[in-house]
Amino acid sequence: MVNRKELNPESSPRAAYGARLRRVREARGWKQEDLAEALAYSSQHISAVETGRKPPTLSFSCKADVALGTAESPDSFERQWHEMRHGSLLEGFPEFVGYESRAVELRLFEIGIIPGLLQTPEYAKALADGEVQRGSITTGQAAERVSVLMDRQAALVRTRPPLVIVVMDESCLHHAVGGAENMRAQLQRLVEVAALPNWIIHVSPFSVGAGRSFNRPVTLLTLADRSVLAYAESQVQGHLDRESTFVLPMLTAYHQLQAEALSQAASVAMINQLRKGTP
């Protein structure tokens, strides 16, 4: 083959992606022009991705999976893109984000901080900057985390948006992040989101005490086929559970948690009271 550029897949995640794309394409007996036609890209674009000169996008990866028959597989190009894009994040998190962007229902419980999908950019940046100051991450990783979070929030804005139910421990509202002005804006964001038809926000008050179902953050995702996944994080990794034997009891516990929390109207009233009383 003339002018074929050989890649070292170990040189970078982008090179590994490009080398694999070429390998899978050639295994089907396709030329770059064939893949370009299937993906509605130019052959020059395919060449640039395969040689690492142009980074792949999520859209490109999803189209490649459909064309090359790797969709929904453990080694899909979408999954490889998430792993490459979120390389500085917790192990297990990229896989979770892929499911989160396709879920039809999300149920969230958070302790201590505002749930990520509800954070303003300023609040998210203040949290990330705190980790930089503690030496946990670099400034580049902090910027990436905020960028990824904004992408996750944007993915929920769809023609048919998912139902999102949030239960926040009352501590989330009292943990000051980024100063008074930042907190006022963050609390205002909660009030605005609670007014949207596909969002339901509850506060689990301190008075619930030992009746609270969970003692750590939890996310439950319902997919289009009505299967339910559970995601939780430790300090060093995230874990996605698909086994119904473990997940369904968590769904029951979430319903119990929601029943013990304040109504949305009472929750918004508490948020407004704190917002107006923030010094």
Number of C-alpha atoms within 10 A of each C-alpha: 4 4 5 8 10 9 16 12 15 10 9 13 18 23 21 19 23 25 21 16 22 19 13 14 18 13 10 9 10 14 12 19 15 15 21 18 12 14 21 11 13 15 17 12 16 23 19 15 22 26 23 20 13 15 17 22 14 15 12 18 23 20 19 22 21 15 15 20 12 18 18 13 11 11 11 18 26 27 22 20 24 19 18 17 18 19 15 15 19 15 16 17 20 22 19 21 19 15 15 23 18 16 24 19 19 19 20 20 25 23 20 16 20 25 17 17 17 18 21 22 16 16 23 26 19 18 16 21 19 16 16 16 11 9 10 13 16 16 15 10 18 23 14 18 18 22 15 16 19 18 14 17 15 12 15 19 11 8 6 9 16 21 17 19 20 23 25 25 25 24 17 17 21 14 13 15 21 17 12 13 13 17 22 18 16 24 24 18 14 19 18 11 14 20 13 9 10 14 16 18 23 25 26 25 17 12 11 15 9 9 10 19 18 16 11 12 19 18 22 25 25 20 18 11 8 11 14 20 25 22 20 17 17 10 6 9 12 18 16 17 16 15 12 14 9 12 18 17 11 19 19 12 15 22 14 14 19 23 12 18 24 18 16 18 13 13 23 22 13 16 20 17 12 16 20 11 9 15 9
